[in-house]
Amino acid sequence: MTDRRFQHLWSYQKAKKVTRREKFLLAVLVIAGIASILRMGEWWFRPEHVGNVALFLVLSLVFWYGMTRLVIIWVNYLKIGNPEKIEAPQNLKVAIFTTSSPGEPLSMFEKTLEACSKITYPHTTYLLDDTQDPEFRKVAEKYGAVWLELVGLPGAKAGKINAALSKTTEDFILVLDPDHIPFPNFLDEVLGFFNDPEVGYVQVSQGYYNQYRSFTALAAAEQTYTFYGPTQMGMHGYNCAVAIGANCTFRRKALESAGGHGVGLAEDLVTAIQIHAQGWKSIYHPVIVARGLVPEDFGSFCKQQLKWARGVHEVLFDEVPKLFKKLSFWQKLSYLTIGTYYLEGFTTLIYLLIPFLYFWTGILPAQMSFLEFVTHGFPIVFFSTSIYLYVQRWLCDPKTERGIHWRGMIMKFACWPVFFLGFVLSLLNKKIPYIPTAKQAVIGGISPFAKPLLVQLVIFLLTFGTVMYQRIWVLSEVELLSTAEITYGMLFFALIPFMMAVCSMYAVWESGRLEVASPWEQVNLNQIKHGKKEVNHP
């Protein structure tokens, strides 16, 4: 590994305990943050600020959608919890399901299945295989796994899991993505929580080991750090922690009560909402006991985001309305918040258009002073940043994960066309195929997902040149003075996404110059450190 920050990745990590003093200070920050938003609201909706009525309504809807999500996130943090580990009882019947698909590298399965064989708690590993490649069976048998050939089943990964449920009898099933390498103590960390007969599944954190490979990989990892730390810990406090596609251990009865593993592009979210709707509890245990892969190139990352955007909207439009009455208040709020996350593609487009609408047509949605907007907006930015940094004390791996996460923000912006496309496809009810995320960098020409960003850059440069030409050569001194604040304010608002797009293009450029590698080949399973106490089972 080329970065010293990542030399400790193969040691057991867990989030710190939550103290009352820390929660009190967090509550103070949240109250101050909400007060700053209320202050902004009082100023925002003053009658004199309304420009074009229709556009003001659109802008207000978009802006306050973002503010509402921010408040929900803050309130979620107030219930942050870290459950005490419960020792795993002996003699439970446990299965590990991992799936293989055509095109996935065999050497990756070699490493994952070997790691599964080293898990200390007695279990049976199953390889759910549809590659029709005999080498996969050999690797499974080499490491004591049961090979199940499941070819051509509908439902992709979920279809194979449901078929395997009908062929197995174990009471607890760990769903492990094949790119995740589990630690020996994985099952010891989760099985004790099932002593409570109402617990349907236990989710642990996701960690990664290839984020050092590229700008895109590190950005993709940064986008998950807070979610797998304080966000899921808060959702645990409200009994609405969601199951993720990897590293989740299910009670068979919970899966059966929900009709099996959910099918769809966001099959993990479908499964979680269906299990919650049946009245089961969820546990989020913030420990890193496995590490996996994130996309390394820009195109693969965008394809993953498109799949998730389409899948999450699928859940919002199909699953949430169907099961809404069976969910608790906080579960409803949680799934609605998650389901509307990818609407940010639409909201970002609105923000992008507003400055250009003014420059090219003179239309303003709102008659607001730029300086007053900054004055009222700064406290929100201050408290939002303060809360974001404060809750990082509960990250699972602070040494690696703490920071401003600016790469993650840049790549989130870069994906606004992808989010928007996912939203449009959902409205049109257009399906896209379930494609496993690339396990290695895909090298090629410029990704088609970068083209909207290039268009954005060109439009900004043309607009900026036109505005400067008019201000230097066309407008009178009186016109220059009367339009100075609004013009430079709008240029400022347009410049921020321009710079984000420029930085995004670096990720695009770098992706074409990556060397294809197999990061799992560098992992030495004998060097995994999984806690101070070794666990021995009969």
C-alpha positions as CSV (number, residue, x, y, z in Angstrom):
1,M,0.0,0.0,0.0
2,T,1.3,3.4,-0.9
3,D,-0.2,5.5,1.8
4,R,0.8,5.1,5.5
5,R,-2.7,6.1,6.6
6,F,-4.0,2.7,5.2
7,Q,-1.4,0.4,6.8
8,H,-3.7,-0.3,9.8
9,L,-6.7,-1.2,7.7
10,W,-6.6,-4.9,8.6
11,S,-7.1,-4.4,12.3
12,Y,-10.4,-4.6,14.1
13,Q,-12.0,-1.1,14.4
14,K,-15.1,0.0,16.3
15,A,-16.8,3.3,17.0
16,K,-16.3,4.8,20.5
17,K,-19.0,4.7,23.1
18,V,-21.4,7.6,23.4
19,T,-21.4,9.6,26.6
20,R,-24.2,11.8,28.0
21,R,-21.9,14.8,28.0
22,E,-21.2,14.3,24.3
23,K,-24.9,14.0,23.5
24,F,-25.7,17.1,25.5
25,L,-23.1,19.1,23.5
26,L,-24.4,17.7,20.3
27,A,-28.0,18.7,21.3
28,V,-26.7,22.3,21.9
29,L,-25.2,22.4,18.4
30,V,-28.4,21.0,16.8
31,I,-30.6,23.5,18.6
32,A,-28.3,26.3,17.5
33,G,-28.3,25.0,13.9
34,I,-32.1,24.7,13.8
35,A,-32.4,28.3,15.2
36,S,-30.1,29.5,12.4
37,I,-32.4,27.8,9.8
38,L,-35.5,29.3,11.4
39,R,-33.8,32.7,11.2
40,M,-33.1,32.1,7.5
41,G,-36.8,31.1,7.0
42,E,-38.1,34.3,8.5
43,W,-35.9,36.3,6.2
44,W,-36.4,34.2,3.1
45,F,-40.2,34.4,3.0
46,R,-40.5,38.2,3.3
47,P,-42.9,39.5,0.5
48,E,-40.3,41.9,-0.9
49,H,-38.0,38.9,-1.8
50,V,-40.5,37.4,-4.3
51,G,-39.3,38.0,-7.9
52,N,-40.9,35.7,-10.5
53,V,-43.7,34.0,-8.4
54,A,-43.6,30.7,-10.1
55,L,-39.8,30.5,-10.1
56,F,-39.7,31.7,-6.5
57,L,-41.9,28.8,-5.5
58,V,-39.7,26.3,-7.4
59,L,-36.5,27.8,-5.8
60,S,-38.1,27.8,-2.3
61,L,-39.2,24.2,-2.8
62,V,-35.7,23.1,-3.7
63,F,-33.9,25.2,-1.1
64,W,-36.1,24.1,1.8
65,Y,-36.0,20.5,0.7
66,G,-32.3,20.7,1.4
67,M,-32.9,22.5,4.8
68,T,-35.5,19.9,5.8
69,R,-33.1,17.0,5.0
70,L,-30.4,18.8,7.1
71,V,-32.7,19.1,10.1
72,I,-33.7,15.4,9.8
73,I,-30.1,14.3,9.8
74,W,-29.4,16.4,12.9
75,V,-32.4,15.1,14.8
76,N,-31.3,11.6,13.8
77,Y,-27.9,12.2,15.4
78,L,-29.6,13.0,18.7
79,K,-30.5,9.3,19.1
80,I,-27.0,8.1,18.3
81,G,-26.3,4.8,20.1
82,N,-23.6,2.1,20.2
83,P,-25.0,-1.2,21.5
84,E,-22.9,-3.2,23.9
85,K,-21.5,-6.4,22.2
86,I,-23.2,-9.6,23.4
87,E,-21.1,-12.8,23.5
88,A,-22.2,-15.1,20.7
89,P,-24.0,-18.2,22.1
90,Q,-22.6,-21.6,21.0
91,N,-24.1,-24.1,18.6
92,L,-26.1,-21.7,16.4
93,K,-26.5,-22.9,12.8
94,V,-25.0,-20.2,10.6
95,A,-24.6,-19.9,6.9
96,I,-22.5,-17.4,4.8
97,F,-23.9,-16.7,1.4
98,T,-21.6,-15.1,-1.2
99,T,-22.6,-14.8,-4.9
100,S,-20.6,-15.0,-8.1
101,S,-21.5,-13.6,-11.5
102,P,-19.9,-14.0,-15.0
103,G,-16.9,-11.8,-15.5
104,E,-15.9,-11.5,-11.9
105,P,-12.3,-12.4,-11.2
106,L,-11.7,-15.8,-9.8
107,S,-8.7,-14.7,-7.8
108,M,-10.9,-12.4,-5.7
109,F,-13.1,-15.4,-4.7
110,E,-9.9,-17.3,-3.8
111,K,-9.2,-14.6,-1.2
112,T,-12.7,-14.2,0.1
113,L,-13.4,-17.9,0.4
114,E,-10.1,-18.4,2.2
115,A,-11.0,-15.6,4.6
116,C,-14.4,-17.2,5.2
117,S,-12.7,-20.5,6.1
118,K,-10.8,-18.7,8.8
119,I,-13.9,-17.3,10.5
120,T,-13.7,-18.8,14.0
121,Y,-17.4,-19.3,14.7
122,P,-18.6,-22.7,13.2
123,H,-20.5,-22.1,10.0
124,T,-21.1,-23.2,6.5
125,T,-20.0,-21.1,3.6
126,Y,-22.0,-21.3,0.4
127,L,-20.9,-20.0,-3.0
128,L,-24.0,-19.2,-5.1
129,D,-22.5,-19.5,-8.5
130,D,-23.9,-18.7,-12.0
131,T,-20.7,-18.3,-13.9
132,Q,-20.8,-21.8,-15.4
133,D,-17.0,-21.9,-14.9
134,P,-15.8,-25.1,-13.2
135,E,-12.9,-23.3,-11.6
136,F,-15.3,-21.5,-9.3
137,R,-16.4,-24.9,-7.9
138,K,-12.8,-26.0,-7.4
139,V,-12.1,-22.8,-5.4
140,A,-15.2,-23.3,-3.3
141,E,-14.3,-26.9,-2.5
142,K,-10.7,-26.0,-1.9
143,Y,-11.7,-23.8,1.1
144,G,-14.5,-26.0,2.4
145,A,-17.4,-24.1,0.9
146,V,-20.5,-25.6,-0.5
147,W,-20.9,-24.9,-4.2
148,L,-24.5,-24.2,-5.4
149,E,-24.9,-23.7,-9.1
150,L,-27.8,-21.2,-9.6
151,V,-27.8,-20.2,-13.3
152,G,-30.3,-18.0,-15.1
153,L,-32.5,-17.1,-12.1
154,P,-34.5,-13.9,-12.2
155,G,-33.7,-11.3,-9.5
156,A,-29.9,-11.3,-9.9
157,K,-28.2,-11.5,-6.5
158,A,-31.4,-11.6,-4.6
159,G,-32.8,-14.3,-6.8
160,K,-29.8,-16.5,-6.0
161,I,-30.1,-15.8,-2.3
162,N,-33.8,-16.8,-2.3
163,A,-33.0,-19.9,-4.2
164,A,-30.3,-20.8,-1.7
165,L,-32.7,-20.2,1.2
166,S,-34.8,-23.0,-0.1
167,K,-31.8,-25.4,-0.3
168,T,-30.4,-24.7,3.1
169,T,-31.6,-24.9,6.7
170,E,-29.3,-22.6,8.8
171,D,-31.2,-20.3,11.2
172,F,-28.9,-17.3,10.5
173,I,-27.4,-16.1,7.2
174,L,-24.6,-13.7,6.7
175,V,-24.8,-12.1,3.2
176,L,-21.3,-11.3,2.2
177,D,-20.4,-9.6,-1.1
178,P,-17.5,-11.4,-2.8
179,D,-15.3,-8.4,-2.8
180,H,-15.4,-8.2,1.0
181,I,-12.8,-10.0,3.0
182,P,-14.2,-10.9,6.4
183,F,-12.1,-10.9,9.7
184,P,-12.0,-14.1,11.7
185,N,-14.2,-12.7,14.5
186,F,-17.0,-11.5,12.2
187,L,-19.7,-13.8,13.4
188,D,-18.6,-13.5,17.1
189,E,-19.4,-9.7,16.8
190,V,-23.0,-10.1,15.6
191,L,-24.6,-13.4,16.7
192,G,-25.0,-12.4,20.3
193,F,-27.6,-9.8,19.4
194,F,-29.9,-12.5,18.2
195,N,-30.4,-13.5,21.8
196,D,-33.3,-11.0,21.5
197,P,-35.9,-13.0,19.6
198,E,-37.3,-9.8,18.1
199,V,-34.0,-8.9,16.2
200,G,-34.4,-9.6,12.5
201,Y,-31.0,-8.5,11.3
202,V,-27.7,-7.1,12.4
203,Q,-25.7,-4.8,10.2
204,V,-22.1,-3.9,10.7
205,S,-20.1,-1.1,9.1
206,Q,-18.5,-1.3,5.7
207,G,-14.8,-0.6,5.3
208,Y,-12.7,-0.5,2.2
209,Y,-9.1,-1.4,1.4
210,N,-8.6,0.0,-2.2
211,Q,-9.5,3.7,-1.6
212,Y,-5.8,4.6,-2.0
213,R,-6.0,3.5,-5.6
214,S,-7.5,6.7,-7.1
215,F,-9.2,10.0,-6.6
216,T,-12.5,8.3,-7.5
217,A,-12.0,5.5,-5.0
218,L,-11.1,7.8,-2.1
219,A,-14.1,10.0,-3.0
220,A,-16.4,7.0,-3.1
221,A,-15.1,5.9,0.3
222,E,-15.5,9.4,1.8
223,Q,-19.1,9.5,0.9
224,T,-19.8,6.4,3.1
225,Y,-17.8,7.3,6.2
226,T,-20.4,9.3,8.1
227,F,-23.3,7.1,7.0
228,Y,-21.6,4.0,8.4
229,G,-20.7,5.8,11.6
230,P,-23.0,8.4,13.2
231,T,-25.9,8.2,10.7
232,Q,-26.5,4.5,11.0
233,M,-25.8,4.8,14.8
234,G,-28.6,7.4,15.0
235,M,-30.9,5.2,12.9
236,H,-30.2,2.3,15.3
237,G,-31.5,4.5,18.1
238,Y,-34.8,4.9,16.3
239,N,-34.9,1.2,15.3
240,C,-34.6,2.1,11.6
241,A,-31.0,1.1,10.8
242,V,-31.1,-0.2,7.2
243,A,-29.6,-3.4,5.9
244,I,-26.8,-2.9,3.3
245,G,-26.0,-5.3,0.5
246,A,-23.0,-6.6,2.3
247,N,-22.0,-7.6,5.8
248,C,-25.6,-8.0,7.0
249,T,-26.6,-11.1,9.1
250,F,-30.3,-12.1,8.9
251,R,-32.5,-14.3,11.0
252,R,-34.0,-16.8,8.6
253,K,-37.5,-16.4,10.2
254,A,-37.3,-12.6,9.5
255,L,-36.4,-13.2,5.9
256,E,-39.2,-15.7,5.5
257,S,-41.7,-13.4,7.1
258,A,-40.8,-10.8,4.5
259,G,-41.2,-13.2,1.6
260,G,-37.5,-13.7,1.2
261,H,-34.7,-11.4,0.3
262,G,-36.0,-8.3,-1.5
263,V,-35.6,-8.1,-5.3
264,G,-34.6,-4.9,-7.1
265,L,-31.7,-2.6,-7.9
266,A,-31.7,-1.6,-4.2
267,E,-32.4,-5.1,-3.0
268,D,-30.9,-4.4,0.4
269,L,-33.2,-1.4,1.0
270,V,-36.2,-3.4,-0.1
271,T,-35.3,-6.2,2.3
272,A,-34.8,-3.8,5.2
273,I,-38.2,-2.1,4.7
274,Q,-40.0,-5.4,4.3
275,I,-38.5,-6.8,7.5
276,H,-39.2,-3.7,9.5
277,A,-42.8,-3.8,8.2
278,Q,-43.1,-7.2,9.7
279,G,-42.3,-5.8,13.2
280,W,-38.7,-7.0,13.5
281,K,-36.0,-5.0,15.2
282,S,-32.7,-4.0,13.5
283,I,-29.3,-3.7,15.1
284,Y,-26.5,-1.5,13.9
285,H,-23.2,-2.6,15.4
286,P,-20.5,0.0,14.3
287,V,-17.5,-2.2,13.9
288,I,-15.3,-3.0,11.0
289,V,-14.9,-6.7,10.7
290,A,-14.6,-6.9,6.9
291,R,-13.2,-4.7,4.2
292,G,-14.2,-4.5,0.5
293,L,-13.8,-2.6,-2.7
294,V,-15.1,0.8,-4.0
295,P,-15.2,1.7,-7.7
296,E,-11.8,3.0,-8.8
297,D,-12.7,4.7,-12.1
298,F,-15.2,7.5,-12.8
299,G,-17.4,5.4,-15.2
300,S,-17.8,2.5,-12.8
301,F,-18.6,4.8,-10.0
302,C,-21.3,6.6,-12.1
303,K,-22.8,3.2,-13.2
304,Q,-23.1,2.2,-9.5
305,Q,-24.7,5.5,-8.6
306,L,-27.2,5.2,-11.5
307,K,-28.2,1.7,-10.3
308,W,-28.7,3.0,-6.8
309,A,-30.6,6.1,-7.9
310,R,-33.0,4.1,-10.0
311,G,-33.3,1.4,-7.3
312,V,-33.9,3.9,-4.4
313,H,-36.6,5.7,-6.4
314,E,-38.1,2.2,-7.1
315,V,-38.4,1.7,-3.3
316,L,-39.8,5.2,-2.8
317,F,-42.5,4.8,-5.4
318,D,-43.3,1.1,-4.9
319,E,-42.3,-0.3,-1.5
320,V,-42.8,2.7,0.8
321,P,-46.5,3.4,-0.1
322,K,-47.3,-0.3,0.1
323,L,-45.8,-0.8,3.5
324,F,-46.2,2.7,5.0
325,K,-48.9,1.9,7.5
326,K,-46.8,-1.0,9.0
327,L,-43.8,1.2,9.8
328,S,-43.2,3.3,12.9
329,F,-43.0,7.1,12.6
330,W,-39.2,7.2,12.5
331,Q,-39.0,4.3,10.1
332,K,-41.4,6.2,7.7
333,L,-39.3,9.3,8.0
334,S,-36.1,7.4,7.5
335,Y,-37.2,5.6,4.4
336,L,-38.8,8.7,2.9
337,T,-35.5,10.6,3.6
338,I,-33.4,7.8,2.0
339,G,-35.9,7.4,-0.9
340,T,-35.6,11.1,-1.8
341,Y,-31.8,11.4,-1.5
342,Y,-31.3,11.1,-5.3
343,L,-33.7,14.0,-5.9
344,E,-30.5,16.0,-5.5
345,G,-29.9,15.5,-9.2
346,F,-33.1,17.6,-9.9
347,T,-32.3,20.2,-7.2
348,T,-28.8,20.6,-8.4
349,L,-30.0,21.2,-11.9
350,I,-32.3,24.0,-10.6
351,Y,-29.4,25.7,-8.8
352,L,-27.3,25.4,-11.9
353,L,-29.9,27.0,-14.1
354,I,-30.7,30.0,-12.0
355,P,-27.6,32.2,-12.7
356,F,-27.8,31.4,-16.4
357,L,-31.5,32.2,-16.5
358,Y,-30.6,35.7,-15.1
359,F,-27.7,36.2,-17.5
360,W,-29.5,35.2,-20.6
361,T,-33.1,36.4,-19.9
362,G,-32.8,38.8,-17.0
363,I,-35.4,36.8,-15.0
364,L,-34.9,36.5,-11.3
365,P,-36.7,34.1,-9.1
366,A,-36.0,36.2,-6.0
367,Q,-35.2,39.8,-5.2
368,M,-32.6,39.1,-2.5
369,S,-29.5,41.0,-1.5
370,F,-26.5,38.8,-2.1
371,L,-24.8,40.2,1.1
372,E,-27.9,39.6,3.2
373,F,-28.2,36.0,1.8
374,V,-24.6,35.4,2.9
375,T,-25.2,36.9,6.3
376,H,-28.2,34.7,7.0
377,G,-26.7,31.6,5.3
378,F,-23.3,31.7,7.1
379,P,-24.6,30.6,10.5
380,I,-26.2,27.6,8.8
381,V,-23.0,26.7,7.1
382,F,-21.1,27.2,10.4
383,F,-23.3,24.9,12.5
384,S,-23.7,22.4,9.7
385,T,-19.9,22.1,9.5
386,S,-19.5,22.0,13.2
387,I,-22.1,19.2,13.7
388,Y,-20.5,17.3,10.8
389,L,-17.1,17.5,12.3
390,Y,-18.4,16.9,15.9
391,V,-20.1,13.6,15.1
392,Q,-16.9,12.3,13.5
393,R,-15.8,11.2,17.0
394,W,-18.1,8.2,16.4
395,L,-16.6,7.1,13.1
396,C,-15.6,3.5,13.1
397,D,-12.0,4.3,11.9
398,P,-11.3,7.9,12.8
399,K,-7.6,7.7,11.8
400,T,-8.6,7.1,8.2
401,E,-12.1,8.5,8.0
402,R,-12.0,11.9,9.7
403,G,-11.9,15.1,7.5
404,I,-13.9,17.5,5.4
405,H,-14.3,14.8,2.7
406,W,-14.0,17.3,-0.1
407,R,-13.4,14.6,-2.7
408,G,-16.7,13.0,-1.8
409,M,-18.5,16.3,-2.2
410,I,-16.9,16.8,-5.6
411,M,-17.9,13.4,-6.8
412,K,-21.4,13.8,-5.4
413,F,-21.7,17.0,-7.5
414,A,-20.2,15.2,-10.5
415,C,-23.0,12.7,-10.3
416,W,-25.9,15.1,-10.5
417,P,-26.6,14.2,-14.1
418,V,-26.6,10.5,-13.0
419,F,-29.0,11.2,-10.1
420,F,-31.3,13.2,-12.5
421,L,-31.3,10.4,-15.0
422,G,-32.2,7.9,-12.3
423,F,-35.1,10.2,-11.3
424,V,-36.4,10.5,-14.9
425,L,-36.1,6.8,-15.5
426,S,-38.2,6.2,-12.3
427,L,-40.9,8.6,-13.5
428,L,-41.0,6.9,-16.8
429,N,-40.9,3.5,-15.1
430,K,-37.9,2.5,-17.3
431,K,-35.9,-0.5,-16.1
432,I,-32.2,-0.8,-16.1
433,P,-30.3,-4.1,-15.7
434,Y,-28.7,-5.2,-12.4
435,I,-25.0,-5.0,-13.1
436,P,-22.5,-5.9,-10.4
437,T,-20.1,-3.0,-9.6
438,A,-16.8,-3.4,-11.3
439,K,-14.2,-5.0,-9.1
440,Q,-11.2,-3.6,-11.0
441,A,-10.7,-0.3,-12.8
442,V,-12.2,-0.1,-16.2
443,I,-9.9,1.7,-18.6
444,G,-11.2,3.3,-21.7
445,G,-12.0,6.6,-23.4
446,I,-13.8,9.5,-21.7
447,S,-16.9,8.3,-19.9
448,P,-20.3,9.3,-21.3
449,F,-21.2,10.4,-17.8
450,A,-18.7,13.2,-18.1
451,K,-20.3,14.8,-21.1
452,P,-22.9,16.8,-19.1
453,L,-20.1,18.2,-17.0
454,L,-18.2,19.3,-20.2
455,V,-21.4,21.0,-21.4
456,Q,-21.7,22.8,-18.1
457,L,-18.1,24.0,-18.4
458,V,-18.6,25.3,-21.9
459,I,-21.8,27.1,-21.0
460,F,-20.2,28.8,-18.0
461,L,-17.2,30.0,-20.0
462,L,-19.4,31.4,-22.8
463,T,-21.6,33.1,-20.3
464,F,-18.7,34.5,-18.3
465,G,-17.1,35.9,-21.5
466,T,-20.4,37.5,-22.6
467,V,-21.0,39.1,-19.2
468,M,-17.5,40.5,-19.1
469,Y,-17.7,41.8,-22.6
470,Q,-21.0,43.6,-21.8
471,R,-19.7,45.1,-18.6
472,I,-16.4,46.3,-20.3
473,W,-17.7,47.5,-23.6
474,V,-21.5,47.8,-23.6
475,L,-23.1,48.9,-20.3
476,S,-23.1,52.5,-19.1
477,E,-21.6,53.5,-15.8
478,V,-25.0,53.8,-14.2
479,E,-26.0,50.3,-15.4
480,L,-22.7,48.9,-14.1
481,L,-23.3,50.3,-10.6
482,S,-27.0,49.3,-10.4
483,T,-26.3,45.7,-11.5
484,A,-22.9,45.1,-9.8
485,E,-24.2,43.2,-6.7
486,I,-26.6,40.9,-8.5
487,T,-24.2,40.2,-11.4
488,Y,-21.2,39.3,-9.2
489,G,-23.4,37.5,-6.8
490,M,-24.8,35.3,-9.6
491,L,-21.3,34.8,-11.0
492,F,-20.2,33.6,-7.6
493,F,-23.1,31.1,-7.5
494,A,-22.2,29.9,-11.0
495,L,-18.5,29.8,-10.2
496,I,-18.8,27.3,-7.4
497,P,-20.3,24.5,-9.5
498,F,-17.9,25.4,-12.3
499,M,-15.0,24.7,-10.0
500,M,-16.6,21.5,-8.8
501,A,-17.0,20.4,-12.4
502,V,-13.3,21.2,-13.1
503,C,-12.3,19.1,-10.2
504,S,-14.6,16.3,-11.4
505,M,-12.8,16.3,-14.7
506,Y,-9.6,15.5,-12.9
507,A,-11.3,12.2,-11.8
508,V,-12.3,11.6,-15.4
509,W,-8.8,12.3,-16.7
510,E,-7.2,10.1,-14.0
511,S,-9.5,7.2,-14.7
512,G,-8.1,6.9,-18.2
513,R,-4.6,6.5,-16.8
514,L,-5.1,4.0,-14.0
515,E,-3.3,0.7,-14.1
516,V,-5.6,-2.3,-13.7
517,A,-4.8,-4.1,-10.5
518,S,-6.2,-6.8,-8.2
519,P,-5.9,-5.2,-4.7
520,W,-7.0,-8.4,-2.9
521,E,-3.8,-10.1,-4.0
522,Q,-1.9,-7.8,-1.7
523,V,-3.9,-8.8,1.3
524,N,-2.2,-11.1,3.8
525,L,-4.9,-12.9,5.8
526,N,-2.5,-13.9,8.5
527,Q,-1.9,-10.2,9.3
528,I,-5.5,-9.5,10.1
529,K,-5.8,-8.3,13.7
530,H,-9.2,-9.0,15.1
531,G,-9.2,-7.8,18.7
532,K,-7.3,-8.4,21.9
533,K,-9.1,-11.6,22.8
534,E,-8.9,-14.7,20.6
535,V,-12.2,-16.5,20.4
536,N,-12.2,-20.3,20.5
537,H,-15.2,-22.5,19.7
538,P,-15.7,-26.2,20.2
